[in-house]
Amino acid sequence: MKTKEALLKEAGYRYNFDRLAYVNRLEKKVFAEEAVDDNTEEWLAEKIAEPNTTGDWKFYDEPTIAVRRAFVAELENGRAAHR
């Protein structure tokens, strides 16, 4: 099995150092560092492959509402995950 970082990188996720999360803008999915660290490679591969059909950003290891709104605002404005 590939490492967690390799799985994320191959799936197009980029690390956001300000938010400590992996972001995929095309899939509109965000994995908090804690979710990646606390779960297995198998879990991560499943969640990466899981389609996001909501049209909204999907967060793994749900942040508070205030943190989520601020992060989504950054993502929508193109400031996050471009590092």
PDB file with SEQRES, HELIX, SHEET and CRYST1 records, atoms N, CA, C and O in Angstrom:
SEQRES   1 A   83  MET LYS THR LYS GLU ALA LEU LEU LYS GLU ALA GLY TYR          
SEQRES   2 A   83  ARG TYR ASN PHE ASP ARG LEU ALA TYR VAL ASN ARG LEU          
SEQRES   3 A   83  GLU LYS LYS VAL PHE ALA GLU GLU ALA VAL ASP ASP ASN          
SEQRES   4 A   83  THR GLU GLU TRP LEU ALA GLU LYS ILE ALA GLU PRO ASN          
SEQRES   5 A   83  THR THR GLY ASP TRP LYS PHE TYR ASP GLU PRO THR ILE          
SEQRES   6 A   83  ALA VAL ARG ARG ALA PHE VAL ALA GLU LEU GLU ASN GLY          
SEQRES   7 A   83  ARG ALA ALA HIS ARG                                          
HELIX    1 AA1 LYS A    4  GLU A   10  1                                   7    
HELIX    2 AA2 GLU A   33  ASP A   38  1                                   6    
HELIX    3 AA3 GLU A   41  ALA A   49  1                                   9    
HELIX    4 AA4 ILE A   65  GLU A   76  1                                  12    
SHEET    1 AA1 4 ARG A  14  ASN A  16  0                                        
SHEET    2 AA1 4 ALA A  21  ASN A  24 -1                                        
SHEET    3 AA1 4 LYS A  29  ALA A  32 -1                                        
SHEET    4 AA1 4 LYS A  58  TYR A  60  1                                        
CRYST1    1.000    1.000    1.000  90.00  90.00  90.00 P 1           1          
ATOM      1  N   MET A   1       0.856  -1.188   0.000  1.00  0.00           N  
ATOM      2  CA  MET A   1       0.000   0.000   0.000  1.00  0.00           C  
ATOM      3  C   MET A   1       0.895   1.242   0.000  1.00  0.00           C  
ATOM      4  O   MET A   1       1.938   1.276   0.653  1.00  0.00           O  
ATOM      5  N   LYS A   2       0.472   2.229  -0.728  1.00  0.00           N  
ATOM      6  CA  LYS A   2       1.218   3.486  -0.809  1.00  0.00           C  
ATOM      7  C   LYS A   2       1.103   4.263   0.498  1.00  0.00           C  
ATOM      8  O   LYS A   2       0.192   4.040   1.296  1.00  0.00           O  
ATOM      9  N   THR A   3       2.041   5.171   0.695  1.00  0.00           N  
ATOM     10  CA  THR A   3       1.968   6.020   1.888  1.00  0.00           C  
ATOM     11  C   THR A   3       0.799   6.992   1.739  1.00  0.00           C  
ATOM     12  O   THR A   3       0.313   7.238   0.635  1.00  0.00           O  
ATOM     13  N   LYS A   4       0.370   7.526   2.845  1.00  0.00           N  
ATOM     14  CA  LYS A   4      -0.745   8.473   2.841  1.00  0.00           C  
ATOM     15  C   LYS A   4      -0.415   9.687   1.980  1.00  0.00           C  
ATOM     16  O   LYS A   4      -1.250  10.158   1.209  1.00  0.00           O  
ATOM     17  N   GLU A   5       0.805  10.185   2.119  1.00  0.00           N  
ATOM     18  CA  GLU A   5       1.196  11.355   1.334  1.00  0.00           C  
ATOM     19  C   GLU A   5       1.190  11.060  -0.157  1.00  0.00           C  
ATOM     20  O   GLU A   5       0.787  11.903  -0.958  1.00  0.00           O  
ATOM     21  N   ALA A   6       1.636   9.867  -0.532  1.00  0.00           N  
ATOM     22  CA  ALA A   6       1.637   9.479  -1.944  1.00  0.00           C  
ATOM     23  C   ALA A   6       0.210   9.367  -2.476  1.00  0.00           C  
ATOM     24  O   ALA A   6      -0.068   9.792  -3.597  1.00  0.00           O  
ATOM     25  N   LEU A   7      -0.689   8.804  -1.686  1.00  0.00           N  
ATOM     26  CA  LEU A   7      -2.090   8.703  -2.090  1.00  0.00           C  
ATOM     27  C   LEU A   7      -2.679  10.088  -2.342  1.00  0.00           C  
ATOM     28  O   LEU A   7      -3.338  10.319  -3.357  1.00  0.00           O  
ATOM     29  N   LEU A   8      -2.437  10.996  -1.416  1.00  0.00           N  
ATOM     30  CA  LEU A   8      -2.976  12.356  -1.537  1.00  0.00           C  
ATOM     31  C   LEU A   8      -2.377  13.085  -2.743  1.00  0.00           C  
ATOM     32  O   LEU A   8      -3.096  13.715  -3.519  1.00  0.00           O  
ATOM     33  N   LYS A   9      -1.073  12.992  -2.889  1.00  0.00           N  
ATOM     34  CA  LYS A   9      -0.401  13.688  -3.992  1.00  0.00           C  
ATOM     35  C   LYS A   9      -0.884  13.171  -5.343  1.00  0.00           C  
ATOM     36  O   LYS A   9      -1.178  13.960  -6.241  1.00  0.00           O  
ATOM     37  N   GLU A  10      -0.965  11.857  -5.489  1.00  0.00           N  
ATOM     38  CA  GLU A  10      -1.401  11.269  -6.755  1.00  0.00           C  
ATOM     39  C   GLU A  10      -2.847  11.623  -7.090  1.00  0.00           C  
ATOM     40  O   GLU A  10      -3.234  11.654  -8.258  1.00  0.00           O  
ATOM     41  N   ALA A  11      -3.643  11.891  -6.052  1.00  0.00           N  
ATOM     42  CA  ALA A  11      -5.050  12.237  -6.272  1.00  0.00           C  
ATOM     43  C   ALA A  11      -5.253  13.743  -6.453  1.00  0.00           C  
ATOM     44  O   ALA A  11      -6.386  14.208  -6.577  1.00  0.00           O  
ATOM     45  N   GLY A  12      -4.161  14.497  -6.468  1.00  0.00           N  
ATOM     46  CA  GLY A  12      -4.263  15.928  -6.735  1.00  0.00           C  
ATOM     47  C   GLY A  12      -4.458  16.810  -5.515  1.00  0.00           C  
ATOM     48  O   GLY A  12      -4.863  17.965  -5.648  1.00  0.00           O  
ATOM     49  N   TYR A  13      -4.180  16.292  -4.337  1.00  0.00           N  
ATOM     50  CA  TYR A  13      -4.307  17.099  -3.115  1.00  0.00           C  
ATOM     51  C   TYR A  13      -3.025  17.868  -2.874  1.00  0.00           C  
ATOM     52  O   TYR A  13      -1.924  17.371  -3.110  1.00  0.00           O  
ATOM     53  N   ARG A  14      -3.193  19.106  -2.391  1.00  0.00           N  
ATOM     54  CA  ARG A  14      -2.050  19.953  -2.033  1.00  0.00           C  
ATOM     55  C   ARG A  14      -2.183  20.341  -0.589  1.00  0.00           C  
ATOM     56  O   ARG A  14      -3.289  20.579  -0.103  1.00  0.00           O  
ATOM     57  N   TYR A  15      -1.073  20.407   0.103  1.00  0.00           N  
ATOM     58  CA  TYR A  15      -1.083  20.725   1.529  1.00  0.00           C  
ATOM     59  C   TYR A  15      -1.186  22.226   1.741  1.00  0.00           C  
ATOM     60  O   TYR A  15      -0.474  23.008   1.112  1.00  0.00           O  
ATOM     61  N   ASN A  16      -2.085  22.615   2.637  1.00  0.00           N  
ATOM     62  CA  ASN A  16      -2.242  24.014   3.015  1.00  0.00           C  
ATOM     63  C   ASN A  16      -1.648  24.187   4.410  1.00  0.00           C  
ATOM     64  O   ASN A  16      -2.213  23.713   5.396  1.00  0.00           O  
ATOM     65  N   PHE A  17      -0.512  24.864   4.486  1.00  0.00           N  
ATOM     66  CA  PHE A  17       0.207  25.012   5.743  1.00  0.00           C  
ATOM     67  C   PHE A  17      -0.535  25.889   6.741  1.00  0.00           C  
ATOM     68  O   PHE A  17      -0.411  25.686   7.948  1.00  0.00           O  
ATOM     69  N   ASP A  18      -1.294  26.849   6.265  1.00  0.00           N  
ATOM     70  CA  ASP A  18      -2.038  27.726   7.179  1.00  0.00           C  
ATOM     71  C   ASP A  18      -3.167  26.981   7.878  1.00  0.00           C  
ATOM     72  O   ASP A  18      -3.455  27.240   9.047  1.00  0.00           O  
ATOM     73  N   ARG A  19      -3.799  26.067   7.173  1.00  0.00           N  
ATOM     74  CA  ARG A  19      -4.965  25.340   7.708  1.00  0.00           C  
ATOM     75  C   ARG A  19      -4.652  23.904   8.119  1.00  0.00           C  
ATOM     76  O   ARG A  19      -5.530  23.202   8.620  1.00  0.00           O  
ATOM     77  N   LEU A  20      -3.418  23.463   7.914  1.00  0.00           N  
ATOM     78  CA  LEU A  20      -3.010  22.105   8.266  1.00  0.00           C  
ATOM     79  C   LEU A  20      -3.964  21.074   7.664  1.00  0.00           C  
ATOM     80  O   LEU A  20      -4.504  20.212   8.356  1.00  0.00           O  
ATOM     81  N   ALA A  21      -4.150  21.198   6.350  1.00  0.00           N  
ATOM     82  CA  ALA A  21      -5.102  20.326   5.661  1.00  0.00           C  
ATOM     83  C   ALA A  21      -4.655  20.093   4.222  1.00  0.00           C  
ATOM     84  O   ALA A  21      -3.918  20.888   3.640  1.00  0.00           O  
ATOM     85  N   TYR A  22      -5.121  18.986   3.672  1.00  0.00           N  
ATOM     86  CA  TYR A  22      -4.886  18.644   2.274  1.00  0.00           C  
ATOM     87  C   TYR A  22      -6.128  19.012   1.482  1.00  0.00           C  
ATOM     88  O   TYR A  22      -7.242  18.651   1.862  1.00  0.00           O  
ATOM     89  N   VAL A  23      -5.939  19.729   0.381  1.00  0.00           N  
ATOM     90  CA  VAL A  23      -7.060  20.280  -0.379  1.00  0.00           C  
ATOM     91  C   VAL A  23      -7.000  19.814  -1.831  1.00  0.00           C  
ATOM     92  O   VAL A  23      -5.942  19.810  -2.461  1.00  0.00           O  
ATOM     93  N   ASN A  24      -8.167  19.423  -2.344  1.00  0.00           N  
ATOM     94  CA  ASN A  24      -8.312  19.137  -3.769  1.00  0.00           C  
ATOM     95  C   ASN A  24      -9.419  20.050  -4.277  1.00  0.00           C  
ATOM     96  O   ASN A  24     -10.596  19.825  -3.995  1.00  0.00           O  
ATOM     97  N   ARG A  25      -9.044  21.065  -5.016  1.00  0.00           N  
ATOM     98  CA  ARG A  25     -10.008  22.056  -5.496  1.00  0.00           C  
ATOM     99  C   ARG A  25     -10.986  21.477  -6.516  1.00  0.00           C  
ATOM    100  O   ARG A  25     -12.161  21.847  -6.522  1.00  0.00           O  
ATOM    101  N   LEU A  26     -10.523  20.586  -7.367  1.00  0.00           N  
ATOM    102  CA  LEU A  26     -11.411  20.016  -8.384  1.00  0.00           C  
ATOM    103  C   LEU A  26     -12.489  19.137  -7.760  1.00  0.00           C  
ATOM    104  O   LEU A  26     -13.645  19.170  -8.180  1.00  0.00           O  
ATOM    105  N   GLU A  27     -12.110  18.364  -6.770  1.00  0.00           N  
ATOM    106  CA  GLU A  27     -13.055  17.474  -6.092  1.00  0.00           C  
ATOM    107  C   GLU A  27     -13.824  18.184  -4.976  1.00  0.00           C  
ATOM    108  O   GLU A  27     -14.821  17.667  -4.471  1.00  0.00           O  
ATOM    109  N   LYS A  28     -13.352  19.372  -4.599  1.00  0.00           N  
ATOM    110  CA  LYS A  28     -13.935  20.140  -3.489  1.00  0.00           C  
ATOM    111  C   LYS A  28     -13.954  19.305  -2.206  1.00  0.00           C  
ATOM    112  O   LYS A  28     -14.976  19.174  -1.532  1.00  0.00           O  
ATOM    113  N   LYS A  29     -12.760  18.738  -1.895  1.00  0.00           N  
ATOM    114  CA  LYS A  29     -12.613  17.920  -0.700  1.00  0.00           C  
ATOM    115  C   LYS A  29     -11.409  18.387   0.099  1.00  0.00           C  
ATOM    116  O   LYS A  29     -10.385  18.778  -0.461  1.00  0.00           O  
ATOM    117  N   VAL A  30     -11.551  18.339   1.433  1.00  0.00           N  
ATOM    118  CA  VAL A  30     -10.495  18.766   2.341  1.00  0.00           C  
ATOM    119  C   VAL A  30     -10.306  17.699   3.420  1.00  0.00           C  
ATOM    120  O   VAL A  30     -11.260  17.298   4.086  1.00  0.00           O  
ATOM    121  N   PHE A  31      -9.060  17.247   3.581  1.00  0.00           N  
ATOM    122  CA  PHE A  31      -8.715  16.318   4.641  1.00  0.00           C  
ATOM    123  C   PHE A  31      -7.877  17.054   5.674  1.00  0.00           C  
ATOM    124  O   PHE A  31      -6.773  17.509   5.376  1.00  0.00           O  
ATOM    125  N   ALA A  32      -8.404  17.172   6.894  1.00  0.00           N  
ATOM    126  CA  ALA A  32      -7.625  17.758   7.979  1.00  0.00           C  
ATOM    127  C   ALA A  32      -6.447  16.838   8.270  1.00  0.00           C  
ATOM    128  O   ALA A  32      -6.549  15.619   8.133  1.00  0.00           O  
ATOM    129  N   GLU A  33      -5.336  17.428   8.671  1.00  0.00           N  
ATOM    130  CA  GLU A  33      -4.148  16.652   8.990  1.00  0.00           C  
ATOM    131  C   GLU A  33      -4.464  15.577  10.031  1.00  0.00           C  
ATOM    132  O   GLU A  33      -3.941  14.465   9.954  1.00  0.00           O  
ATOM    133  N   GLU A  34      -5.319  15.904  11.004  1.00  0.00           N  
ATOM    134  CA  GLU A  34      -5.692  14.939  12.040  1.00  0.00           C  
ATOM    135  C   GLU A  34      -6.396  13.724  11.444  1.00  0.00           C  
ATOM    136  O   GLU A  34      -6.142  12.596  11.865  1.00  0.00           O  
ATOM    137  N   ALA A  35      -7.274  13.942  10.475  1.00  0.00           N  
ATOM    138  CA  ALA A  35      -7.993  12.834   9.845  1.00  0.00           C  
ATOM    139  C   ALA A  35      -7.016  11.914   9.122  1.00  0.00           C  
ATOM    140  O   ALA A  35      -7.155  10.692   9.173  1.00  0.00           O  
ATOM    141  N   VAL A  36      -6.043  12.493   8.458  1.00  0.00           N  
ATOM    142  CA  VAL A  36      -5.040  11.706   7.744  1.00  0.00           C  
ATOM    143  C   VAL A  36      -4.190  10.925   8.747  1.00  0.00           C  
ATOM    144  O   VAL A  36      -3.942   9.733   8.563  1.00  0.00           O  
ATOM    145  N   ASP A  37      -3.749  11.596   9.800  1.00  0.00           N  
ATOM    146  CA  ASP A  37      -2.894  10.953  10.797  1.00  0.00           C  
ATOM    147  C   ASP A  37      -3.627   9.865  11.586  1.00  0.00           C  
ATOM    148  O   ASP A  37      -3.040   8.836  11.919  1.00  0.00           O  
ATOM    149  N   ASP A  38      -4.896  10.092  11.880  1.00  0.00           N  
ATOM    150  CA  ASP A  38      -5.649   9.199  12.769  1.00  0.00           C  
ATOM    151  C   ASP A  38      -6.263   7.989  12.075  1.00  0.00           C  
ATOM    152  O   ASP A  38      -6.806   7.112  12.746  1.00  0.00           O  
ATOM    153  N   ASN A  39      -6.191   7.922  10.760  1.00  0.00           N  
ATOM    154  CA  ASN A  39      -6.820   6.827  10.024  1.00  0.00           C  
ATOM    155  C   ASN A  39      -5.799   6.073   9.185  1.00  0.00           C  
ATOM    156  O   ASN A  39      -4.673   6.531   8.992  1.00  0.00           O  
ATOM    157  N   THR A  40      -6.209   4.918   8.692  1.00  0.00           N  
ATOM    158  CA  THR A  40      -5.316   4.054   7.921  1.00  0.00           C  
ATOM    159  C   THR A  40      -5.221   4.492   6.457  1.00  0.00           C  
ATOM    160  O   THR A  40      -6.011   5.308   5.982  1.00  0.00           O  
ATOM    161  N   GLU A  41      -4.245   3.933   5.768  1.00  0.00           N  
ATOM    162  CA  GLU A  41      -4.104   4.183   4.342  1.00  0.00           C  
ATOM    163  C   GLU A  41      -5.341   3.686   3.595  1.00  0.00           C  
ATOM    164  O   GLU A  41      -5.784   4.314   2.634  1.00  0.00           O  
ATOM    165  N   GLU A  42      -5.896   2.560   4.037  1.00  0.00           N  
ATOM    166  CA  GLU A  42      -7.086   2.002   3.398  1.00  0.00           C  
ATOM    167  C   GLU A  42      -8.265   2.957   3.527  1.00  0.00           C  
ATOM    168  O   GLU A  42      -8.988   3.187   2.558  1.00  0.00           O  
ATOM    169  N   TRP A  43      -8.463   3.516   4.721  1.00  0.00           N  
ATOM    170  CA  TRP A  43      -9.538   4.486   4.944  1.00  0.00           C  
ATOM    171  C   TRP A  43      -9.345   5.693   4.031  1.00  0.00           C  
ATOM    172  O   TRP A  43     -10.286   6.154   3.383  1.00  0.00           O  
ATOM    173  N   LEU A  44      -8.124   6.192   3.989  1.00  0.00           N  
ATOM    174  CA  LEU A  44      -7.828   7.373   3.179  1.00  0.00           C  
ATOM    175  C   LEU A  44      -8.092   7.095   1.704  1.00  0.00           C  
ATOM    176  O   LEU A  44      -8.702   7.916   1.019  1.00  0.00           O  
ATOM    177  N   ALA A  45      -7.639   5.943   1.210  1.00  0.00           N  
ATOM    178  CA  ALA A  45      -7.868   5.588  -0.195  1.00  0.00           C  
ATOM    179  C   ALA A  45      -9.364   5.509  -0.503  1.00  0.00           C  
ATOM    180  O   ALA A  45      -9.806   5.946  -1.566  1.00  0.00           O  
ATOM    181  N   GLU A  46     -10.140   4.953   0.425  1.00  0.00           N  
ATOM    182  CA  GLU A  46     -11.598   4.881   0.249  1.00  0.00           C  
ATOM    183  C   GLU A  46     -12.215   6.269   0.156  1.00  0.00           C  
ATOM    184  O   GLU A  46     -13.031   6.539  -0.725  1.00  0.00           O  
ATOM    185  N   LYS A  47     -11.820   7.143   1.067  1.00  0.00           N  
ATOM    186  CA  LYS A  47     -12.398   8.486   1.106  1.00  0.00           C  
ATOM    187  C   LYS A  47     -11.956   9.328  -0.089  1.00  0.00           C  
ATOM    188  O   LYS A  47     -12.731  10.146  -0.586  1.00  0.00           O  
ATOM    189  N   ILE A  48     -10.736   9.139  -0.551  1.00  0.00           N  
ATOM    190  CA  ILE A  48     -10.276   9.841  -1.751  1.00  0.00           C  
ATOM    191  C   ILE A  48     -11.111   9.401  -2.949  1.00  0.00           C  
ATOM    192  O   ILE A  48     -11.500  10.228  -3.773  1.00  0.00           O  
ATOM    193  N   ALA A  49     -11.385   8.108  -3.047  1.00  0.00           N  
ATOM    194  CA  ALA A  49     -12.135   7.566  -4.184  1.00  0.00           C  
ATOM    195  C   ALA A  49     -13.631   7.887  -4.105  1.00  0.00           C  
ATOM    196  O   ALA A  49     -14.327   7.863  -5.120  1.00  0.00           O  
ATOM    197  N   GLU A  50     -14.113   8.180  -2.923  1.00  0.00           N  
ATOM    198  CA  GLU A  50     -15.540   8.473  -2.718  1.00  0.00           C  
ATOM    199  C   GLU A  50     -15.910   9.765  -3.451  1.00  0.00           C  
ATOM    200  O   GLU A  50     -15.298  10.805  -3.206  1.00  0.00           O  
ATOM    201  N   PRO A  51     -16.894   9.716  -4.343  1.00  0.00           N  
ATOM    202  CA  PRO A  51     -17.260  10.944  -5.072  1.00  0.00           C  
ATOM    203  C   PRO A  51     -17.954  11.961  -4.157  1.00  0.00           C  
ATOM    204  O   PRO A  51     -18.705  11.597  -3.251  1.00  0.00           O  
ATOM    205  N   ASN A  52     -17.689  13.214  -4.413  1.00  0.00           N  
ATOM    206  CA  ASN A  52     -18.371  14.292  -3.708  1.00  0.00           C  
ATOM    207  C   ASN A  52     -19.465  14.803  -4.639  1.00  0.00           C  
ATOM    208  O   ASN A  52     -19.200  15.545  -5.584  1.00  0.00           O  
ATOM    209  N   THR A  53     -20.675  14.400  -4.358  1.00  0.00           N  
ATOM    210  CA  THR A  53     -21.796  14.764  -5.219  1.00  0.00           C  
ATOM    211  C   THR A  53     -22.634  15.898  -4.639  1.00  0.00           C  
ATOM    212  O   THR A  53     -23.709  16.201  -5.155  1.00  0.00           O  
ATOM    213  N   THR A  54     -22.149  16.525  -3.574  1.00  0.00           N  
ATOM    214  CA  THR A  54     -22.935  17.552  -2.890  1.00  0.00           C  
ATOM    215  C   THR A  54     -22.887  18.905  -3.583  1.00  0.00           C  
ATOM    216  O   THR A  54     -23.818  19.700  -3.455  1.00  0.00           O  
ATOM    217  N   GLY A  55     -21.809  19.175  -4.316  1.00  0.00           N  
ATOM    218  CA  GLY A  55     -21.626  20.504  -4.890  1.00  0.00           C  
ATOM    219  C   GLY A  55     -20.984  21.470  -3.912  1.00  0.00           C  
ATOM    220  O   GLY A  55     -20.546  22.551  -4.306  1.00  0.00           O  
ATOM    221  N   ASP A  56     -20.922  21.092  -2.638  1.00  0.00           N  
ATOM    222  CA  ASP A  56     -20.279  21.896  -1.600  1.00  0.00           C  
ATOM    223  C   ASP A  56     -18.949  21.256  -1.238  1.00  0.00           C  
ATOM    224  O   ASP A  56     -18.649  20.136  -1.651  1.00  0.00           O  
ATOM    225  N   TRP A  57     -18.161  21.980  -0.464  1.00  0.00           N  
ATOM    226  CA  TRP A  57     -16.901  21.440   0.024  1.00  0.00           C  
ATOM    227  C   TRP A  57     -17.177  20.335   1.030  1.00  0.00           C  
ATOM    228  O   TRP A  57     -18.017  20.489   1.917  1.00  0.00           O  
ATOM    229  N   LYS A  58     -16.467  19.220   0.888  1.00  0.00           N  
ATOM    230  CA  LYS A  58     -16.581  18.083   1.796  1.00  0.00           C  
ATOM    231  C   LYS A  58     -15.354  18.078   2.690  1.00  0.00           C  
ATOM    232  O   LYS A  58     -14.221  18.045   2.208  1.00  0.00           O  
ATOM    233  N   PHE A  59     -15.587  18.110   4.003  1.00  0.00           N  
ATOM    234  CA  PHE A  59     -14.503  18.116   4.975  1.00  0.00           C  
ATOM    235  C   PHE A  59     -14.445  16.775   5.694  1.00  0.00           C  
ATOM    236  O   PHE A  59     -15.470  16.243   6.118  1.00  0.00           O  
ATOM    237  N   TYR A  60     -13.249  16.239   5.825  1.00  0.00           N  
ATOM    238  CA  TYR A  60     -13.018  15.044   6.625  1.00  0.00           C  
ATOM    239  C   TYR A  60     -12.316  15.500   7.895  1.00  0.00           C  
ATOM    240  O   TYR A  60     -11.243  16.100   7.841  1.00  0.00           O  
ATOM    241  N   ASP A  61     -12.921  15.214   9.023  1.00  0.00           N  
ATOM    242  CA  ASP A  61     -12.568  15.713  10.345  1.00  0.00           C  
ATOM    243  C   ASP A  61     -13.120  17.130  10.436  1.00  0.00           C  
ATOM    244  O   ASP A  61     -12.384  18.117  10.425  1.00  0.00           O  
ATOM    245  N   GLU A  62     -14.398  17.187  10.522  1.00  0.00           N  
ATOM    246  CA  GLU A  62     -15.198  18.418  10.429  1.00  0.00           C  
ATOM    247  C   GLU A  62     -14.701  19.526  11.366  1.00  0.00           C  
ATOM    248  O   GLU A  62     -14.632  19.323  12.578  1.00  0.00           O  
ATOM    249  N   PRO A  63     -14.362  20.676  10.821  1.00  0.00           N  
ATOM    250  CA  PRO A  63     -13.992  21.830  11.657  1.00  0.00           C  
ATOM    251  C   PRO A  63     -15.252  22.511  12.207  1.00  0.00           C  
ATOM    252  O   PRO A  63     -16.373  22.179  11.821  1.00  0.00           O  
ATOM    253  N   THR A  64     -15.048  23.445  13.094  1.00  0.00           N  
ATOM    254  CA  THR A  64     -16.191  24.213  13.587  1.00  0.00           C  
ATOM    255  C   THR A  64     -16.793  25.004  12.429  1.00  0.00           C  
ATOM    256  O   THR A  64     -16.140  25.201  11.404  1.00  0.00           O  
ATOM    257  N   ILE A  65     -18.011  25.447  12.589  1.00  0.00           N  
ATOM    258  CA  ILE A  65     -18.696  26.212  11.535  1.00  0.00           C  
ATOM    259  C   ILE A  65     -17.900  27.462  11.164  1.00  0.00           C  
ATOM    260  O   ILE A  65     -17.754  27.772   9.981  1.00  0.00           O  
ATOM    261  N   ALA A  66     -17.390  28.176  12.152  1.00  0.00           N  
ATOM    262  CA  ALA A  66     -16.639  29.411  11.881  1.00  0.00           C  
ATOM    263  C   ALA A  66     -15.365  29.117  11.087  1.00  0.00           C  
ATOM    264  O   ALA A  66     -15.043  29.827  10.135  1.00  0.00           O  
ATOM    265  N   VAL A  67     -14.646  28.072  11.481  1.00  0.00           N  
ATOM    266  CA  VAL A  67     -13.420  27.701  10.771  1.00  0.00           C  
ATOM    267  C   VAL A  67     -13.758  27.261   9.355  1.00  0.00           C  
ATOM    268  O   VAL A  67     -13.068  27.625   8.403  1.00  0.00           O  
ATOM    269  N   ARG A  68     -14.817  26.478   9.220  1.00  0.00           N  
ATOM    270  CA  ARG A  68     -15.228  26.003   7.892  1.00  0.00           C  
ATOM    271  C   ARG A  68     -15.582  27.178   6.978  1.00  0.00           C  
ATOM    272  O   ARG A  68     -15.143  27.215   5.828  1.00  0.00           O  
ATOM    273  N   ARG A  69     -16.357  28.123   7.466  1.00  0.00           N  
ATOM    274  CA  ARG A  69     -16.741  29.282   6.640  1.00  0.00           C  
ATOM    275  C   ARG A  69     -15.523  30.077   6.194  1.00  0.00           C  
ATOM    276  O   ARG A  69     -15.430  30.481   5.035  1.00  0.00           O  
ATOM    277  N   ALA A  70     -14.590  30.301   7.113  1.00  0.00           N  
ATOM    278  CA  ALA A  70     -13.385  31.060   6.768  1.00  0.00           C  
ATOM    279  C   ALA A  70     -12.551  30.315   5.725  1.00  0.00           C  
ATOM    280  O   ALA A  70     -12.045  30.918   4.779  1.00  0.00           O  
ATOM    281  N   PHE A  71     -12.413  29.003   5.906  1.00  0.00           N  
ATOM    282  CA  PHE A  71     -11.625  28.205   4.970  1.00  0.00           C  
ATOM    283  C   PHE A  71     -12.290  28.160   3.596  1.00  0.00           C  
ATOM    284  O   PHE A  71     -11.615  28.314   2.579  1.00  0.00           O  
ATOM    285  N   VAL A  72     -13.591  27.955   3.556  1.00  0.00           N  
ATOM    286  CA  VAL A  72     -14.313  27.935   2.279  1.00  0.00           C  
ATOM    287  C   VAL A  72     -14.184  29.290   1.583  1.00  0.00           C  
ATOM    288  O   VAL A  72     -14.012  29.340   0.365  1.00  0.00           O  
ATOM    289  N   ALA A  73     -14.263  30.371   2.327  1.00  0.00           N  
ATOM    290  CA  ALA A  73     -14.098  31.700   1.730  1.00  0.00           C  
ATOM    291  C   ALA A  73     -12.713  31.821   1.088  1.00  0.00           C  
ATOM    292  O   ALA A  73     -12.582  32.365  -0.009  1.00  0.00           O  
ATOM    293  N   GLU A  74     -11.682  31.315   1.768  1.00  0.00           N  
ATOM    294  CA  GLU A  74     -10.334  31.337   1.195  1.00  0.00           C  
ATOM    295  C   GLU A  74     -10.262  30.482  -0.071  1.00  0.00           C  
ATOM    296  O   GLU A  74      -9.669  30.890  -1.069  1.00  0.00           O  
ATOM    297  N   LEU A  75     -10.862  29.305  -0.024  1.00  0.00           N  
ATOM    298  CA  LEU A  75     -10.837  28.398  -1.179  1.00  0.00           C  
ATOM    299  C   LEU A  75     -11.565  29.004  -2.370  1.00  0.00           C  
ATOM    300  O   LEU A  75     -11.086  28.938  -3.502  1.00  0.00           O  
ATOM    301  N   GLU A  76     -12.710  29.588  -2.109  1.00  0.00           N  
ATOM    302  CA  GLU A  76     -13.508  30.184  -3.187  1.00  0.00           C  
ATOM    303  C   GLU A  76     -12.817  31.400  -3.786  1.00  0.00           C  
ATOM    304  O   GLU A  76     -12.987  31.698  -4.969  1.00  0.00           O  
ATOM    305  N   ASN A  77     -12.043  32.096  -2.978  1.00  0.00           N  
ATOM    306  CA  ASN A  77     -11.314  33.274  -3.460  1.00  0.00           C  
ATOM    307  C   ASN A  77      -9.940  32.935  -4.026  1.00  0.00           C  
ATOM    308  O   ASN A  77      -9.201  33.817  -4.464  1.00  0.00           O  
ATOM    309  N   GLY A  78      -9.607  31.632  -4.011  1.00  0.00           N  
ATOM    310  CA  GLY A  78      -8.354  31.182  -4.636  1.00  0.00           C  
ATOM    311  C   GLY A  78      -7.097  31.394  -3.845  1.00  0.00           C  
ATOM    312  O   GLY A  78      -5.999  31.324  -4.398  1.00  0.00           O  
ATOM    313  N   ARG A  79      -7.230  31.655  -2.551  1.00  0.00           N  
ATOM    314  CA  ARG A  79      -6.025  31.907  -1.755  1.00  0.00           C  
ATOM    315  C   ARG A  79      -5.454  30.664  -1.123  1.00  0.00           C  
ATOM    316  O   ARG A  79      -4.268  30.652  -0.794  1.00  0.00           O  
ATOM    317  N   ALA A  80      -6.229  29.620  -0.935  1.00  0.00           N  
ATOM    318  CA  ALA A  80      -5.747  28.429  -0.242  1.00  0.00           C  
ATOM    319  C   ALA A  80      -5.270  27.380  -1.230  1.00  0.00           C  
ATOM    320  O   ALA A  80      -5.757  27.293  -2.357  1.00  0.00           O  
ATOM    321  N   ALA A  81      -4.304  26.583  -0.781  1.00  0.00           N  
ATOM    322  CA  ALA A  81      -3.784  25.420  -1.530  1.00  0.00           C  
ATOM    323  C   ALA A  81      -3.112  25.781  -2.828  1.00  0.00           C  
ATOM    324  O   ALA A  81      -3.129  24.990  -3.772  1.00  0.00           O  
ATOM    325  N   HIS A  82      -2.523  26.948  -2.901  1.00  0.00           N  
ATOM    326  CA  HIS A  82      -1.739  27.321  -4.081  1.00  0.00           C  
ATOM    327  C   HIS A  82      -0.283  27.482  -3.712  1.00  0.00           C  
ATOM    328  O   HIS A  82       0.458  28.215  -4.368  1.00  0.00           O  
ATOM    329  N   ARG A  83       0.122  26.800  -2.669  1.00  0.00           N  
ATOM    330  CA  ARG A  83       1.503  26.956  -2.205  1.00  0.00           C  
ATOM    331  C   ARG A  83       2.325  25.803  -2.619  1.00  0.00           C  
ATOM    332  O   ARG A  83       3.518  25.755  -2.319  1.00  0.00           O  
TER     333      ARG A  83                                                      
END                                                                             
